[in-house]
Structures are given as C-alpha cells and as structure tokens.
Amino acid sequence: MKQLKLQPLNDNIFLEYVKAKETKSGILLSDVSKHKPAKAKVLAVGPGRMDRFGTFVKTTLKVGDTIIIDPFLPREIQIDGIDYLVVKESEIFAKLV
C-alpha cells in the first residue's frame, strides 16, 4: 500500500483501485473498464465534515479499508508523479467487511 504524505481535509478520501485480475491468456481485466462498481483501497482519510446543522460528523472509514465505488465518479489527481483517486465519503457505496 502506498504511504501518502498528506492529510485530506473534510470528508475527502484518497484511494487506489484494487489491482486488476489477469486471465489465463495474460489479458488484464480491470473492474474500471466495465460500468460496474469497482473495488478500491483507502490510502488516506479526512477527519469529517460539518452537517447542515453545524454538527461535526466524523469519517467512518480508515486507511486500509476496501470499499466499493462507481468507477467513473472519483476525481483523479497526481502527486509526485503518482496517480490517486479522490472521493467524498458520501459517494462511496459500501465497505467490505
């Protein structure tokens, strides 16, 4: 797992896609190539956000969690030549347990 040297703000979550599976013929099948939810690994987590009533809501995820997201939803950013995905916690479908 990559070690990030940053702290996300609010309820931003930094991710990387779980590696694609290789077929017997050597072709890589990525969950991202299909329009189906994809697995991602949490790399860094923001502390939380303020709701509309001014109450602080803590982030429920932690580094290392595996989650399910829409593969077309995350914003992609590059830090020191490495690509990362960023989503808001509310954009995540589920956490694998």
N, C-alpha and C positions, 0 to 999 in steps of 0.2 A: 504494500500500500504506500502511496506517495505521502510524504510528510510536507504539509503546507506551512509556509512561514507567513501566515496572515490570519487575521481574525475576522470572519464575516460579521457584518452588522445586521441588526434587526433579526428577522427570521429567514435570512438567506442561508442556503445550504449549498456547499460546494461538493461536487460529485465526480465520479468517473464511471463510465459504463463497465459492467461486468464483461470480461473478455468473451469474444465470440467463440462458438464451438467449431471444431474442424471436422469435416466429414471424412469418410474413408478415402475419398478421391483427392483429399487435400484442399478442397474448396472451403473457405471460411463462410459460415452462416452467421450473420450478425442479426440480433434482435432488432437493431435500428433500421435495417433495410426494409422491414415489413412495417406496416402501420398497426402494430400491436404494442401493448405496454412492454417496456424494457426494464431489465434489472440494472440497478446502479449501486455503487458503494459510496457511502458517506465519507468524505475526506475532512470536512470542517463544518462547524455549525455555529450560527449566530446565537446570541443569548435569548432572543424572543422579540415580541412586538407589543405595542400598546393597542388595545382594542378600542372600539369607538366610544367607550365609556371612560377611557383613561386608565383602565386596569392593565397591568403588565401581565402578558401571557408568555410563560416560558416555552422554549422549544422542547419538543418531546423526543427528538432524535439525538443520537450520539455518534461520534466518529466510529466507523466500522460497521454500522448498520447496513443491511442490504434492503433496498427499497424498490418499489415499482413506480415508474413514471411514464408519461407519454413521451415517446422518443423525439417528437417534434417540438416539444414545449421548452426544454432548457435553453438558456442563453449560453453561448459558447464564448469563453474568454481565454486569453493566452497570457501566462505569467512566466517569465524567464524561459520562453520557448516551449513551455508545456501547456497543452490544451486542457481546460477544465470546463465543467458544466455548472451552471448556477440556476437554482430554482428557489421559489418561496416555499416554505413548509406546507402551505395550503394547496400547493399544486401537486403534491405527492399523493398517489393513490393509496399505497399501503406499505407497511414494514413487514418483511419476512421474519417470522419467529421460529 
